[in-house]
Amino acid sequence: MKICIDQEWYDLTKWAKYHPGGVRILERFDNQDATDHFYSLHSTDAIRKFKAMRPTETKEDVPEVLPIDASFRELRAKLMDDGWWDRDLLTELGILIPIFAMCIIGTALAWSHPVISVLLISVGMQQAGWLGHDMTHARDSRYNDFWLRYVSGWLNGFDRNWWSNKHNTHHVLTNHVNHDPDIHVQPILYLWAPLKQMDHFLRKYQYIYFPLPYTLLFASWRLESLKWSIANRDYKMFFLAILPGYVWLALLPFKVVLASILVSGFLVAIVVTMSHESEELLLEREPSYVTNQFLTTRDVQCLDWVTEYLFGGMQYQLEHHLFPTMPRYKYRALVPIVRQWAKANGLVYKSDTLPVMLGEHVATLKKAGEMAHREDTVDPYALS
């Protein structure tokens, strides 16, 4: 297994099994340049350790650096020098404290005011999802590492290692059919024509019923996380981060628990689907990391403070995909810089209001629902 980083080839065959992000993501970059993908996700310490490895001695040519990639690396270096990755403890506490406050107050009202309780816990869980997402992406931050188990584990039941393995693939291979797990939602919803044996008559109505499966997002992620923890014997994470959250839920009225998980799942699903599923789906590998993000990602324009808060920084989806380890509360100020850089480099910066994107999303599901199924015996779009 050989990967190119900074114009050097590295043989990762023996080391791959020790990769914290798993072997699979490395296999997908075998014999390819992964420079920008690598720097987008790794900490300073991980980069230092990798640089201590000796490049492979080979006469094989390295991939040519495209002009757009060279320009992006200059942009990233300048942002790094300007301190865009510096984290502010007070700002982060201002995000963290309201989340726990909503869940605590929602718990206290669970028996006397169940509707208010569901609203508070649902938004608390949803915001915990965004914060846990940011904390898992965070690098060089002991504060985030410490709080992650309570935010992502206790409140949402997610194993951070399961999430990293799944989500990082989405980041480096966004909307790549057969690679990105976030766009593979068959047989519930379809973004492309399915095999005949995977099809069902309800597909043509998916543009109508899609809100229903969206409510199941957090429930399915909880189940996947539990299965992953058990299969990988991640018992420390299970007992310290996941189990306490289920003890909390077990003490609440069942109807409050069920409604909270469903509502919070729907609130998250609306955000994560709007920014990608109506964008370009890539059947062939896009070698440029930055071009991949501009092709497949769109920002959401939140026009009021309610949606601005509920979207949790993920309305700046392009900025997040370009710089996933940057604190999410920096993205709003970053937008004009990215817009200007995109214009200077001939890239289309896509951004629309939520009603426009929702309309396009419905149209995408309707179009995919009307496609004729395929007669193949092997699905080329199945995740390998």
N, C-alpha and C positions, 0 to 999 in steps of 0.2 A: 504494500500500500504506500503510494508515493504522492505527496502533496507539495505544491509550490507556494512558498511564503516569501515575500520580499525578494523575488527573483532568485530564490534558492530552492532546490529540491530537498525534501526531508523524507526519509524512509520511516514510516510510522508502523510498520507491520508488527513489530514486537511490543511497541508501547501502546498500541491502540486499545488493548483490553484494560489499560489503566486510565484511559481518558474519562474524566468525570462526566462528560456529556454523552458517553456511550460510544460504541464502535460504529453504529449505523450511520451517524452523521458524517464520520470520517470516510466511510466507504463511498458515500455519495460524491466526494470530492477527489476520489482517486485519480491521479494523473491530470489534475486540474489546478488552476491558480485559485487559492482561497484567501488571499491576502486581506482584502477588505472584509470578508466574512469573518475571518479570524479576529481582526482588531475590533469589530463591532460588538463582540460578545465577551471578550476576556478581560480579566483584571490585570493590573500592573504586575502583580506577582506571577500570574500565569504566563504573561508575555515574557517576563524575565527568565522564568524556568524554561520556556520553550526556546528562547534565544541561546540558552546554554547547551542545547543539543547541537550536534555537529551535522552540517548539511551533507547530503549524499554526494559522493564524488561520481560524477557522470558527465558524459559528453552530450547528453540530450539537451536540446534547446529548451529554454524556459518560455512560457507564453509571453507574447508581447504586451506591454502595458498600454492600454487604450488611452487616448487623450482625455476622455471623460473620467476615467479612473484616476489618472494623474491629477486632474483638477480637483476631484473629490478628496483625494488624500491631502492636498494642500489646504482645502477648506477645513477638513477635520483637524489637521495639525494646528491651524490658526485658532480654532475654537478651543482646543485643548490648552493652548498657551494663554488664551483669554479667560480661562477659569470656568468654562461652562459646565464642567463636571463636578465642580465644588458643591458640596451639600450644606444646607443651612439647617441646623438642628431645630431652631424655633419654628421654621416653616413646616418641617416634617412633624413636629409635635402638634402643630395646628391642624394638620391633616389627620393624625392618629387619634387624638383625644376625642373629637366628635364621633368617630366610628364606635369606639368603646362606649361612649355615653349613650348613643342611640340603642346599642344592644342591651346595655344595663337597664335603661329606662323601659325599653320594650319588654324585657324580662319581668320587670316589676309590674307592668300593666297587662301581662299575658292573661290573667284570669278575670280581671275586672273590665278591661277595655281591649278585647282581642283584636279589633280592627286597627286601632291605633298601634297596638303592639306589632302587628304584622307589617304595617307601613314602616315603623322604626327599624325593626330587625331586618326587613328586606333591604332597605336602603343601606343599613349598616353592613350587611353581608355583601351587597354590591360594591360599596366603597372599599370594603376590606379586600375584595377581589382586585380592584385597581391598585390599592396600596401594596398588597402582597405581590402583585405582578411587578410593580416598581421595585420593591425590596428584593425580589429574586433576581431581577436584572442588575441591581446595584452592585458595584464592585468597589473594593477598598473601603468598605463601610462596616465596622463592627456593630454599630447601632442597628443597621438594617438586618444584619445576620441574627442579632439577638432577638429582635421583635418579630421576625418573620414567622417563627413557629406559632406565636400567639395570634397573629393577624391572619395568615393564610391557613394555618393548621386548625387552631381552636375555633375560629369563626366560620371557616368554609370547608374544613376537612380535606385540604389538599396537601399531598406530599410534595415538597418542593423539588425533590429529585425527579419524580414523575413529571411534574410540570416542566422542568428545565429540558428534559429529554424530548418532550413533545413540542414545546413552544419554540425552542431554539431552531428546530428544523423549519418551522413556519417562517422564522425570521430570515434565514439564509437562503431558502428556496420558496419564497412567497409565490403562491398561486401556480407552482409547478405541479401540474397533474402528474400523479404517481409518486409525488414526494411530499407535498405539503399536506399534513394531516387535517388542517383546519378547513379545507375545501372538500374533503371526502366525507360526505354526510349521507350517502346512500346506505340503506334503502328507504330512509325517511324522507329526504329531499334530494333532488337531482339537479346538478348544474350542467350536465351533459347527458347525451342519450345513453341509457344503460343497456346491458346485455338483456336478452329476452327473459332469461331465467331470473334476473334481478328486478324485473319490471313489475308493476302492479297498476291496476286500473285507476287508483287514486292519484297517480302522478299528475294527471292533467288538471287536478284541482289543487295542486300544491301551492299555487299563488294565493289561494284562499285560506288553506288550513295551516300555513307555515307558522302563525303565532303560537299554535298549540305545542308543536315540538320545541319551539324556542323556550317555553316555560320549563322544559326538562333539562336545560343545559347544565345547571349546577348539579342536579341530581345525577346526570350521567357522568359528570366530572368527578363527583364524589365516589361513584362506583368504580370508575377507572382508576382513581387514586388508591382506593382500598385494594383492588386487585393487584396493582403494581407493587404496593408495599409488601403484600403477602408473598407474591411471586418472587420478589427480589430480596426477601427476608430483611426488609428495612425496618426492623423491629424498634430501633431507637426512635426513629421518626414517628412510627405508629403510636407508641405508648406515650411519648412526650408531647407530640404535636397534634395528633389526630384524635386519639381516644378521648382526651378531656373535652373536646368539642361535642362529641356524641353524648357524653355524660350530661353536659349542659342541655342539649336538645331533649334528652330523655326525661328531664325534669319539667319540661314545658308541656302545655296542652298539645295534643297531637295535631289538632286543626291549625294551631298557630305555627307549629314547626313546618307542616306540609305547605301551607300558604306562603310562608316566608321563603322557603327554598324555591318554590315555583315562581313567585314574583321577582325575587332577586335574579334568578336565572334568566327570566325574560328581559329584565333591564340590561343585563350584560349582553345577551344575545343580539339585541337590537344594535348595540354599538359594534360588536366584533364582526357582524355580517355586513353592515352597511359599507364599510371601508374597503372591502376586497371582492366580495362575491359577484358584483356586477362589473368588475374590472376584467382586464385581459387574463385569460387562462393560457398558460404556456405549456405546450406539448414538447417543445425542445428546450434544452438547457440554455438559459440566458447567462453568458459568462460574466457579464458586468454586474456587480452587486448593486451599484447605484442605479443603473438603468432598469434593473429588475424592480426596484422599489417604485420608481416613477411610473412604470408601466402598469403596476398591479395595485397601487394604493391611492386612496383619495381622502382628503381631509373633510371633516364635517363642520359646517359653519353653525355654531350655536348662537342664536340671536337673543337669548335671555339667560339670566343667571341660574335658573333652575336646570335647564339642559346643560349649561356650562359645568355645573357641579356634578350632575348625574353622569356625564360622559367621562369624568375623572381624568382629563388630560388625554384620553384616547381619541378625542375629536381631532387632535393633531397627529393623526396616524402616520402620515408621511415622515414628519420630523422624528417620530418615535422609531420608525423602521430604519431611518438613516442612522440614528444615534440611539440605539435601545438602552444603553447603560447611562445615558444622561438623565438627571432628575426630571421627572415629568412636569414639574412646575416651572421649568425653564422653557418649555416648548412654545408657549404663547409669544414670548419675546423673540424666539428664534425664527418664527414664521417669515417676517420680512427679509431676513438674511437668506433663508433657503429660497424664497421666491426670486430674489435678485440673482442668486447664483444659478438657479435653474434657467432664468431668462438669458443670462450670459452664456450658458452652455447649450442652448437650444433644446431644453427639456420642457415638457408640458407639465405645469404644476396644476393638479386637479383638486378642486374644492367646490362643494355645493352645500346648500341648505339641507336640513334633514327631510323636509317634504319632497324635495326633488330626488334625493337619494333613495327615499323609501319608494317613490314611484318607479324609479329605475330598477330597484330590487324586485318589486312585484312583477315588472315586465320581464326581468331575467328569469324568474321562476316560471312564469307563464310560457315563455318561449321554450325553455328546457322541457317543460311538461308536455309540449305539443310535438316534440321531436319523435321520429320513429325510432323504436328500439333497434339494437344491433343484433345480428345473428351470429356473431363470433362465438367461438367455443372457449376462448381465453380472453379475459378482460385486460387490455393493455393499460387501463387506467387504475388497476388495483394497486394498492400500496404494497411495495415489495419489501 
